[in-house]
């Protein structure tokens, strides 16, 4: 189960979406499925991530990345690309975080056949559930300007179901990882 809520963004003319749910896996397994690294598992299970590449590794915890997405909503939404600076952090309580925001990078100009979208401050928190090592609270925050000329009604109908699908597909991925 996932709860999805939203409010107007203070960053751009769209919404800030929040997803929250409990996944039936350890924080380490959830993190293994969502961590933003080249060759990671996310492209295998996340229907909204076609490709993920590191453009520049600034440190072990900070990188500039390019993510591409397939077309969506019966091809009403064409393929997108996003270039973000991404930070990863682990806290003393075991919480793992990835946070990102859009950035321009000289090694990644806009590519043909993609609409350049923009992620405003967003991220995922994998939070251990006290006393339950095989359960993880996952908080996600998305503030995405899909770019192009999409009516806001299309965007508003896409995101809540997309976030719900993200949690559903992630649950299947962590169960497969445990098997």
Secondary structure, 3 states (H helix, E strand, C coil): CEEEEEEECCCCCCEEEEEEEEECCCHHHHHHHHCCCCCCCHHHHCCCCCEEEEEEECCCCEEEEEEEECCECCCCECCEEEEEEEEEEECCCCCEEEEEEECCCCCCCCCCCCEECEECCEEEEEEEECCEEEEEEEEEEECEECCCCCCHHHHHHHHHHHHHHHHHHHHHHHHHHHC
